[in-house]
Amino acid sequence: MLFSSNIFIFIFLPIVLFVYYFLLGKSRNLQNIFLFIASLFFYAWGEPKFVLIMLLSIIYNWLMGLLVNKYRDNNKISKLIIFVDVLGNLFIIFIFKYLMFTINNINSIFDLSLNVPNIALPIGISFFTFQAISYVIDVYRGKGEAQSNLINVGLYISLFPQLIAGPIVRYETVSYEIKNRKENIDDFTDGVVRFIVGLGKKVIISNNMALVADKAFNLINSSSSPIEEISILMSWLGAISYTLQIYFDFGGYSDMAIGLGKMFGFHFLENFNYPYISKSATEFWRRWHISLSSWFRDYVYIPLGGSRVNKYRHILNLFIVWLLTGIWHGANWTFIIWGLMYFILLIIEKFTSFDIDCKNKKHNWIKHIYTMFFVIIGWVIFRSENVYVALNYIKSMFGIGNIILFNDVFLSYIRQFFIYFVVGIIASSPILKIAKRKLKNNIITNIIYILFILIIFIICI
């Protein structure tokens, strides 16, 4: 069930809100039980058989949390429990997400013919598994109490607002709110507005940018001589389209998740902070998918020693983090190459005189162009079906084997989607946020703002 679907907006969400507030409003325990059941139903709507996998993850990590809490004072036993917990969670991800990829590569490298099982991928498994790991580790670190109630652990791991596409909610962030949250009308209305804004990003901008990106990448995928079928400007248009598509898709879902969380009294941390205004790859990853980058920082990079080690170990730590970041996104060499590209960029920025903080504002525009160039190239690799397609697409962007600057396809798509590009570029910068902050807060501006939000909602529907 998608947040942007009519069945979610007009049936599932209103029913859940009605039962939560009007029928169960006086009992936090009953509210938590109901939200847990509603979240399982939400997940089962599209993946009924995989609910069992989620329930297995919930029970496993609930038991690990109780054990690590019991033996927290015994360093050796508690660390062993953490190791077993992480190993068990990663084993689940490996079986469903990476086993087929691994066997295919073994067959290719060693010229074997091992049987490759056809295993369907449970939606959101990377998100809810990382949250499950966060629960046990945060309990071990004393950043949240161990839940004796299985339902509360299940609610944290399966809570439907962030279940499918994040953000990755750390247990320490919401541990108190599981039993002690305070709903209020201000949070609820802020949540509704945030949900509609996210809905607009997804439906109005991302979905339209996807049409352009799909056309460009299909020209590469479907042709026997792919570079001859796409013009240079169309390849750049497709790459820029996907750059906007993935931001407003992912960012839109994060906004909707944060808004839904507020409706039920939960406060999730921000996941995006205008990443396309960045002036370095380092800054980009401070602004893009913040919940993932901070998860790897706190649960992988720092435990490995972070930057508090010698230069070569520091480089190794960064390599491990970015290799895992690439692998986390999917079982394809394109994701691994994409992750390692950022590893190389970050190494260059950290160990050279590159001014990460951009104190010399005179050169900021150059740094912004440099950053967005590699971000766009990275998204081409990320979007491509395989490395061969990625190389062909990048070659077409630079006119290698293709001397056609533009053609009728490019002109048609730029005319049809020009307004969406303008809106997308403006909305990916803080211009509107700054303008809203500078406007006087009075009844006229409030009415205009309300009408603006309502218009977005109507257009989306």
LOLUM-134173 format. One record per residue (C-alpha): x, y, z. Coordinates in nm, 3 decimals, m for minus. Example, Ala and Ser with C-alpha at 12.3 -4.5 7.8 and 13.67 -1.06 7.14 Angstrom:
<rs>
+---------+---------+---------+
|       u |       v |       w |
+---------+---------+---------+
|   1.230 |  m0.450 |   0.780 |
|   1.367 |  m0.106 |   0.714 |
+---------+---------+---------+
</rs>
This chain:
<rs>
+---------+---------+---------+
|       u |       v |       w |
+---------+---------+---------+
|   0.000 |   0.000 |   0.000 |
|   0.153 |   0.330 |  m0.110 |
|   0.116 |   0.654 |   0.084 |
|   0.017 |   0.823 |  m0.241 |
|  m0.264 |   0.577 |  m0.318 |
|  m0.629 |   0.672 |  m0.274 |
|  m0.695 |   0.361 |  m0.065 |
|  m0.435 |   0.479 |   0.188 |
|  m0.543 |   0.843 |   0.192 |
|  m0.921 |   0.794 |   0.198 |
|  m0.969 |   0.455 |   0.364 |
|  m0.675 |   0.316 |   0.562 |
|  m0.549 |   0.638 |   0.725 |
|  m0.892 |   0.781 |   0.825 |
|  m0.996 |   0.448 |   0.979 |
|  m0.669 |   0.416 |   1.173 |
|  m0.694 |   0.776 |   1.298 |
|  m1.058 |   0.732 |   1.401 |
|  m0.995 |   0.412 |   1.597 |
|  m0.672 |   0.546 |   1.748 |
|  m0.820 |   0.873 |   1.879 |
|  m1.192 |   0.817 |   1.925 |
|  m1.218 |   0.451 |   2.027 |
|  m0.884 |   0.392 |   2.202 |
|  m0.784 |   0.744 |   2.303 |
|  m0.788 |   0.668 |   2.677 |
|  m0.553 |   0.367 |   2.670 |
|  m0.192 |   0.393 |   2.552 |
|  m0.149 |   0.014 |   2.563 |
|  m0.452 |  m0.043 |   2.341 |
|  m0.335 |   0.232 |   2.106 |
|   0.005 |   0.065 |   2.073 |
|  m0.150 |  m0.277 |   2.013 |
|  m0.381 |  m0.129 |   1.750 |
|  m0.098 |   0.060 |   1.573 |
|   0.107 |  m0.259 |   1.569 |
|  m0.180 |  m0.459 |   1.414 |
|  m0.253 |  m0.177 |   1.167 |
|   0.115 |  m0.169 |   1.067 |
|   0.118 |  m0.544 |   1.005 |
|  m0.198 |  m0.509 |   0.795 |
|  m0.038 |  m0.221 |   0.603 |
|   0.266 |  m0.436 |   0.524 |
|   0.058 |  m0.746 |   0.447 |
|  m0.152 |  m0.552 |   0.194 |
|   0.123 |  m0.596 |  m0.064 |
|   0.340 |  m0.865 |   0.095 |
|   0.117 |  m1.100 |   0.304 |
|   0.363 |  m1.391 |   0.326 |
|   0.653 |  m1.169 |   0.429 |
|   0.475 |  m1.058 |   0.747 |
|   0.613 |  m1.381 |   0.894 |
|   0.968 |  m1.261 |   0.822 |
|   0.897 |  m0.934 |   0.999 |
|   0.741 |  m1.112 |   1.297 |
|   1.046 |  m1.340 |   1.315 |
|   1.271 |  m1.031 |   1.317 |
|   1.063 |  m0.868 |   1.590 |
|   1.067 |  m1.176 |   1.819 |
|   1.438 |  m1.239 |   1.760 |
|   1.543 |  m0.882 |   1.840 |
|   1.304 |  m0.857 |   2.135 |
|   1.478 |  m1.162 |   2.290 |
|   1.824 |  m1.024 |   2.207 |
|   1.728 |  m0.693 |   2.370 |
|   1.621 |  m0.868 |   2.690 |
|   1.943 |  m1.073 |   2.695 |
|   2.177 |  m0.781 |   2.632 |
|   1.998 |  m0.581 |   2.902 |
|   2.032 |  m0.870 |   3.149 |
|   2.406 |  m0.916 |   3.085 |
|   2.497 |  m0.552 |   3.019 |
|   2.742 |  m0.550 |   3.313 |
|   2.925 |  m0.853 |   3.171 |
|   3.125 |  m0.705 |   2.884 |
|   3.218 |  m1.033 |   2.716 |
|   2.869 |  m1.184 |   2.720 |
|   2.698 |  m0.860 |   2.615 |
|   2.933 |  m0.815 |   2.320 |
|   2.875 |  m1.177 |   2.219 |
|   2.499 |  m1.114 |   2.225 |
|   2.546 |  m0.804 |   2.007 |
|   2.756 |  m1.010 |   1.764 |
|   2.493 |  m1.286 |   1.745 |
|   2.214 |  m1.030 |   1.700 |
|   2.389 |  m0.846 |   1.416 |
|   2.486 |  m1.175 |   1.253 |
|   2.128 |  m1.304 |   1.267 |
|   1.984 |  m0.984 |   1.121 |
|   2.242 |  m0.968 |   0.842 |
|   2.177 |  m1.335 |   0.763 |
|   1.809 |  m1.254 |   0.701 |
|   1.902 |  m0.967 |   0.467 |
|   2.162 |  m1.181 |   0.289 |
|   1.921 |  m1.467 |   0.217 |
|   1.650 |  m1.247 |   0.070 |
|   1.853 |  m0.967 |  m0.088 |
|   2.199 |  m1.096 |  m0.179 |
|   2.196 |  m1.477 |  m0.210 |
|   2.093 |  m1.479 |  m0.577 |
|   2.346 |  m1.204 |  m0.656 |
|   2.623 |  m1.398 |  m0.478 |
|   2.550 |  m1.730 |  m0.654 |
|   2.527 |  m1.559 |  m0.994 |
|   2.869 |  m1.401 |  m0.943 |
|   3.022 |  m1.730 |  m0.821 |
|   2.887 |  m1.901 |  m1.134 |
|   3.027 |  m1.624 |  m1.353 |
|   3.372 |  m1.607 |  m1.190 |
|   3.436 |  m1.980 |  m1.154 |
|   3.240 |  m2.092 |  m1.461 |
|   3.003 |  m2.302 |  m1.252 |
|   2.633 |  m2.379 |  m1.291 |
|   2.510 |  m2.370 |  m0.932 |
|   2.134 |  m2.355 |  m0.899 |
|   2.012 |  m1.999 |  m0.841 |
|   1.697 |  m1.995 |  m0.626 |
|   1.425 |  m1.749 |  m0.719 |
|   1.378 |  m1.553 |  m0.395 |
|   1.137 |  m1.260 |  m0.379 |
|   1.259 |  m0.952 |  m0.194 |
|   1.046 |  m0.837 |   0.102 |
|   0.966 |  m0.467 |   0.072 |
|   1.152 |  m0.248 |   0.321 |
|   1.363 |  m0.533 |   0.463 |
|   1.677 |  m0.316 |   0.478 |
|   1.493 |  m0.045 |   0.672 |
|   1.322 |  m0.259 |   0.934 |
|   1.629 |  m0.480 |   0.981 |
|   1.853 |  m0.180 |   1.048 |
|   1.597 |  m0.050 |   1.297 |
|   1.595 |  m0.390 |   1.468 |
|   1.974 |  m0.377 |   1.502 |
|   1.945 |  m0.022 |   1.636 |
|   1.706 |  m0.142 |   1.908 |
|   1.946 |  m0.401 |   2.054 |
|   2.257 |  m0.182 |   2.028 |
|   2.082 |   0.122 |   2.182 |
|   1.959 |  m0.093 |   2.471 |
|   2.317 |  m0.216 |   2.521 |
|   2.445 |   0.144 |   2.518 |
|   2.176 |   0.256 |   2.765 |
|   2.011 |   0.486 |   2.509 |
|   1.664 |   0.347 |   2.565 |
|   1.505 |   0.098 |   2.799 |
|   1.470 |  m0.269 |   2.710 |
|   1.106 |  m0.339 |   2.631 |
|   0.964 |  m0.635 |   2.822 |
|   0.648 |  m0.599 |   2.615 |
|   0.688 |  m0.767 |   2.275 |
|   0.420 |  m0.542 |   2.122 |
|   0.624 |  m0.229 |   2.194 |
|   0.928 |  m0.371 |   2.014 |
|   0.703 |  m0.478 |   1.728 |
|   0.554 |  m0.129 |   1.711 |
|   0.898 |   0.032 |   1.689 |
|   1.020 |  m0.202 |   1.413 |
|   0.698 |  m0.218 |   1.207 |
|   0.539 |   0.127 |   1.259 |
|   0.380 |   0.189 |   0.918 |
|   0.477 |   0.557 |   0.859 |
|   0.847 |   0.468 |   0.821 |
|   0.820 |   0.097 |   0.735 |
|   0.858 |   0.097 |   0.357 |
|   1.098 |   0.379 |   0.269 |
|   1.232 |   0.518 |   0.594 |
|   1.366 |   0.729 |   0.742 |
|   1.562 |   0.478 |   0.951 |
|   1.434 |   0.564 |   1.298 |
|   1.688 |   0.505 |   1.575 |
|   1.547 |   0.346 |   1.889 |
|   1.694 |   0.616 |   2.111 |
|   1.491 |   0.873 |   1.913 |
|   1.149 |   0.725 |   1.993 |
|   1.210 |   0.494 |   2.292 |
|   1.041 |   0.737 |   2.531 |
|   0.754 |   0.812 |   2.295 |
|   0.651 |   0.449 |   2.258 |
|   0.481 |   0.465 |   2.597 |
|   0.489 |   0.836 |   2.688 |
|   0.417 |   1.037 |   2.373 |
|   0.193 |   1.342 |   2.394 |
|  m0.037 |   1.403 |   2.098 |
|  m0.159 |   1.758 |   2.041 |
|  m0.347 |   1.953 |   1.777 |
|  m0.041 |   2.157 |   1.670 |
|   0.164 |   1.844 |   1.595 |
|  m0.134 |   1.685 |   1.420 |
|  m0.195 |   1.981 |   1.188 |
|   0.179 |   2.017 |   1.121 |
|   0.179 |   1.647 |   1.036 |
|  m0.109 |   1.684 |   0.790 |
|   0.064 |   1.974 |   0.614 |
|   0.396 |   1.786 |   0.605 |
|   0.222 |   1.482 |   0.459 |
|   0.060 |   1.689 |   0.182 |
|   0.392 |   1.858 |   0.099 |
|   0.556 |   1.516 |   0.071 |
|   0.266 |   1.391 |  m0.138 |
|   0.315 |   1.684 |  m0.375 |
|   0.685 |   1.611 |  m0.409 |
|   0.613 |   1.250 |  m0.495 |
|   0.307 |   1.283 |  m0.721 |
|   0.359 |   1.617 |  m0.894 |
|   0.736 |   1.637 |  m0.935 |
|   0.889 |   1.291 |  m0.895 |
|   0.632 |   1.099 |  m1.099 |
|   0.662 |   1.342 |  m1.390 |
|   1.041 |   1.345 |  m1.379 |
|   1.028 |   0.965 |  m1.388 |
|   0.861 |   0.979 |  m1.730 |
|   1.155 |   1.172 |  m1.875 |
|   1.419 |   0.960 |  m1.701 |
|   1.252 |   0.634 |  m1.806 |
|   1.240 |   0.748 |  m2.168 |
|   1.611 |   0.838 |  m2.172 |
|   1.728 |   0.519 |  m2.002 |
|   1.498 |   0.305 |  m2.219 |
|   1.664 |   0.450 |  m2.528 |
|   1.992 |   0.309 |  m2.397 |
|   1.849 |  m0.022 |  m2.274 |
|   1.639 |  m0.115 |  m2.575 |
|   1.873 |  m0.036 |  m2.863 |
|   2.132 |  m0.264 |  m3.019 |
|   2.338 |   0.049 |  m3.089 |
|   2.229 |   0.250 |  m2.785 |
|   2.456 |   0.549 |  m2.818 |
|   2.326 |   0.623 |  m3.169 |
|   1.964 |   0.635 |  m3.050 |
|   1.993 |   0.912 |  m2.790 |
|   2.118 |   1.266 |  m2.832 |
|   2.371 |   1.427 |  m2.601 |
|   2.120 |   1.675 |  m2.459 |
|   1.853 |   1.405 |  m2.413 |
|   2.099 |   1.194 |  m2.213 |
|   2.173 |   1.493 |  m1.988 |
|   1.802 |   1.570 |  m1.962 |
|   1.736 |   1.211 |  m1.854 |
|   2.018 |   1.221 |  m1.598 |
|   1.896 |   1.550 |  m1.451 |
|   1.540 |   1.414 |  m1.449 |
|   1.645 |   1.113 |  m1.247 |
|   1.843 |   1.339 |  m1.013 |
|   1.520 |   1.527 |  m0.940 |
|   1.305 |   1.212 |  m0.946 |
|   1.497 |   1.023 |  m0.678 |
|   1.523 |   1.328 |  m0.452 |
|   1.153 |   1.414 |  m0.462 |
|   1.051 |   1.048 |  m0.445 |
|   1.267 |   0.964 |  m0.145 |
|   1.237 |   1.308 |   0.011 |
|   0.861 |   1.306 |  m0.046 |
|   0.823 |   0.970 |   0.128 |
|   1.036 |   1.095 |   0.418 |
|   0.816 |   1.405 |   0.449 |
|   0.503 |   1.189 |   0.445 |
|   0.654 |   0.956 |   0.706 |
|   0.751 |   1.245 |   0.935 |
|   0.404 |   1.395 |   0.891 |
|   0.228 |   1.066 |   0.968 |
|   0.450 |   1.017 |   1.271 |
|   0.344 |   1.358 |   1.406 |
|  m0.022 |   1.266 |   1.363 |
|   0.032 |   0.983 |   1.612 |
|   0.264 |   1.171 |   1.849 |
|   0.599 |   1.043 |   1.717 |
|   0.880 |   1.279 |   1.623 |
|   1.115 |   1.137 |   1.360 |
|   1.438 |   1.318 |   1.275 |
|   1.479 |   1.498 |   0.942 |
|   1.615 |   1.286 |   0.657 |
|   1.695 |   1.546 |   0.389 |
|   1.825 |   1.900 |   0.411 |
|   1.844 |   2.043 |   0.058 |
|   2.132 |   1.815 |  m0.054 |
|   2.152 |   1.969 |  m0.401 |
|   2.289 |   2.297 |  m0.267 |
|   2.600 |   2.116 |  m0.139 |
|   2.951 |   2.229 |  m0.226 |
|   3.130 |   1.901 |  m0.159 |
|   3.057 |   1.530 |  m0.149 |
|   3.109 |   1.545 |   0.228 |
|   2.843 |   1.814 |   0.263 |
|   2.612 |   1.622 |   0.029 |
|   2.615 |   1.322 |   0.263 |
|   2.545 |   1.545 |   0.560 |
|   2.228 |   1.652 |   0.380 |
|   2.121 |   1.338 |   0.186 |
|   1.951 |   1.040 |   0.356 |
|   2.071 |   1.167 |   0.692 |
|   1.926 |   0.870 |   0.881 |
|   2.133 |   0.621 |   0.678 |
|   2.462 |   0.813 |   0.686 |
|   2.429 |   0.876 |   1.061 |
|   2.339 |   0.507 |   1.116 |
|   2.658 |   0.392 |   0.944 |
|   2.856 |   0.659 |   1.128 |
|   2.735 |   0.560 |   1.475 |
|   2.703 |   0.182 |   1.433 |
|   2.990 |   0.104 |   1.192 |
|   3.238 |   0.390 |   1.138 |
|   3.288 |   0.501 |   1.500 |
|   3.303 |   0.143 |   1.641 |
|   3.575 |   0.070 |   1.381 |
|   3.774 |   0.363 |   1.522 |
|   3.645 |   0.640 |   1.297 |
|   3.911 |   0.902 |   1.234 |
|   4.083 |   0.842 |   1.571 |
|   4.329 |   0.599 |   1.410 |
|   4.627 |   0.623 |   1.179 |
|   4.581 |   0.743 |   0.822 |
|   4.570 |   0.400 |   0.658 |
|   4.323 |   0.255 |   0.908 |
|   4.110 |   0.567 |   0.863 |
|   4.102 |   0.504 |   0.487 |
|   4.011 |   0.138 |   0.550 |
|   3.728 |   0.243 |   0.781 |
|   3.589 |   0.476 |   0.516 |
|   3.622 |   0.203 |   0.253 |
|   3.424 |  m0.043 |   0.466 |
|   3.149 |   0.212 |   0.533 |
|   3.105 |   0.311 |   0.169 |
|   3.128 |  m0.045 |   0.043 |
|   2.850 |  m0.136 |   0.286 |
|   2.654 |   0.175 |   0.186 |
|   2.661 |   0.063 |  m0.176 |
|   2.570 |  m0.296 |  m0.090 |
|   2.285 |  m0.180 |   0.136 |
|   2.111 |  m0.011 |  m0.156 |
|   2.084 |  m0.327 |  m0.364 |
|   2.235 |  m0.647 |  m0.504 |
|   2.397 |  m0.504 |  m0.814 |
|   2.751 |  m0.400 |  m0.904 |
|   2.617 |  m0.057 |  m1.000 |
|   2.531 |   0.016 |  m0.635 |
|   2.875 |  m0.100 |  m0.520 |
|   3.049 |   0.120 |  m0.780 |
|   2.824 |   0.411 |  m0.677 |
|   2.922 |   0.368 |  m0.311 |
|   3.292 |   0.338 |  m0.392 |
|   3.274 |   0.651 |  m0.609 |
|   3.177 |   0.848 |  m0.298 |
|   3.454 |   0.674 |  m0.102 |
|   3.708 |   0.806 |  m0.353 |
|   3.559 |   1.157 |  m0.350 |
|   3.556 |   1.170 |   0.030 |
|   3.914 |   1.046 |   0.051 |
|   4.023 |   1.319 |  m0.190 |
|   3.836 |   1.582 |   0.012 |
|   3.961 |   1.462 |   0.351 |
|   4.327 |   1.416 |   0.265 |
|   4.389 |   1.714 |   0.038 |
|   4.360 |   2.089 |   0.083 |
|   4.003 |   2.079 |  m0.049 |
|   3.810 |   2.337 |   0.156 |
|   3.520 |   2.120 |   0.278 |
|   3.360 |   2.402 |   0.474 |
|   3.377 |   2.630 |   0.171 |
|   3.510 |   2.924 |   0.370 |
|   3.633 |   3.084 |   0.050 |
|   3.293 |   3.186 |  m0.083 |
|   3.446 |   3.319 |  m0.402 |
|   3.490 |   2.963 |  m0.527 |
|   3.164 |   2.819 |  m0.394 |
|   2.997 |   2.811 |  m0.735 |
|   3.284 |   2.601 |  m0.873 |
|   3.254 |   2.359 |  m0.581 |
|   2.880 |   2.338 |  m0.631 |
|   2.924 |   2.252 |  m1.001 |
|   3.188 |   1.991 |  m0.910 |
|   2.959 |   1.835 |  m0.650 |
|   2.650 |   1.824 |  m0.869 |
|   2.851 |   1.686 |  m1.162 |
|   2.952 |   1.380 |  m0.960 |
|   2.610 |   1.353 |  m0.796 |
|   2.446 |   1.336 |  m1.141 |
|   2.703 |   1.087 |  m1.274 |
|   2.651 |   0.883 |  m0.958 |
|   2.275 |   0.874 |  m1.011 |
|   2.326 |   0.751 |  m1.367 |
|   2.529 |   0.458 |  m1.231 |
|   2.272 |   0.404 |  m0.955 |
|   1.976 |   0.403 |  m1.198 |
|   2.132 |   0.179 |  m1.466 |
|   2.034 |  m0.188 |  m1.489 |
|   2.398 |  m0.296 |  m1.509 |
|   2.750 |  m0.160 |  m1.552 |
|   2.734 |  m0.196 |  m1.931 |
|   2.425 |   0.028 |  m1.950 |
|   2.583 |   0.279 |  m1.710 |
|   2.897 |   0.306 |  m1.925 |
|   2.693 |   0.349 |  m2.242 |
|   2.478 |   0.615 |  m2.083 |
|   2.777 |   0.813 |  m1.954 |
|   2.944 |   0.784 |  m2.296 |
|   2.632 |   0.929 |  m2.457 |
|   2.640 |   1.223 |  m2.214 |
|   2.987 |   1.322 |  m2.336 |
|   2.930 |   1.253 |  m2.704 |
|   3.154 |   0.946 |  m2.717 |
|   3.028 |   0.755 |  m3.020 |
|   2.738 |   0.997 |  m3.048 |
|   2.769 |   1.330 |  m3.230 |
|   2.396 |   1.415 |  m3.225 |
|   2.357 |   1.720 |  m2.998 |
|   1.976 |   1.711 |  m2.988 |
|   1.681 |   1.571 |  m3.180 |
|   1.301 |   1.576 |  m3.186 |
|   1.278 |   1.350 |  m2.878 |
|   1.471 |   1.601 |  m2.669 |
|   1.270 |   1.898 |  m2.797 |
|   0.942 |   1.717 |  m2.731 |
|   1.028 |   1.625 |  m2.373 |
|   1.179 |   1.962 |  m2.282 |
|   0.862 |   2.139 |  m2.409 |
|   0.627 |   1.898 |  m2.233 |
|   0.804 |   1.889 |  m1.896 |
|   0.972 |   2.232 |  m1.879 |
|   0.747 |   2.356 |  m1.599 |
|   0.822 |   2.047 |  m1.388 |
|   1.195 |   2.107 |  m1.425 |
|   1.152 |   2.468 |  m1.311 |
|   0.937 |   2.367 |  m1.012 |
|   1.174 |   2.082 |  m0.924 |
|   1.486 |   2.298 |  m0.932 |
|   1.322 |   2.572 |  m0.723 |
|   1.181 |   2.320 |  m0.471 |
|   1.518 |   2.149 |  m0.433 |
|   1.663 |   2.473 |  m0.295 |
|   1.564 |   2.658 |   0.025 |
|   1.427 |   2.957 |  m0.171 |
|   1.063 |   2.891 |  m0.076 |
|   1.155 |   2.821 |   0.286 |
|   1.347 |   3.150 |   0.310 |
|   1.063 |   3.340 |   0.142 |
|   0.806 |   3.193 |   0.381 |
|   1.020 |   3.287 |   0.681 |
|   1.050 |   3.647 |   0.562 |
|   0.679 |   3.692 |   0.499 |
|   0.481 |   3.852 |   0.780 |
|   0.271 |   3.602 |   0.971 |
|  m0.080 |   3.744 |   0.946 |
|  m0.427 |   3.626 |   0.850 |
|  m0.375 |   3.697 |   0.478 |
|  m0.051 |   3.502 |   0.447 |
|  m0.201 |   3.219 |   0.653 |
|  m0.504 |   3.197 |   0.423 |
|  m0.279 |   3.201 |   0.116 |
|  m0.064 |   2.925 |   0.266 |
|  m0.369 |   2.711 |   0.350 |
|  m0.505 |   2.755 |  m0.004 |
|  m0.164 |   2.663 |  m0.146 |
|  m0.157 |   2.339 |   0.056 |
|  m0.516 |   2.256 |  m0.045 |
|  m0.436 |   2.315 |  m0.413 |
|  m0.137 |   2.080 |  m0.389 |
|  m0.357 |   1.813 |  m0.232 |
|  m0.631 |   1.852 |  m0.497 |
|  m0.379 |   1.835 |  m0.783 |
|  m0.226 |   1.519 |  m0.632 |
|  m0.563 |   1.348 |  m0.602 |
+---------+---------+---------+
</rs>
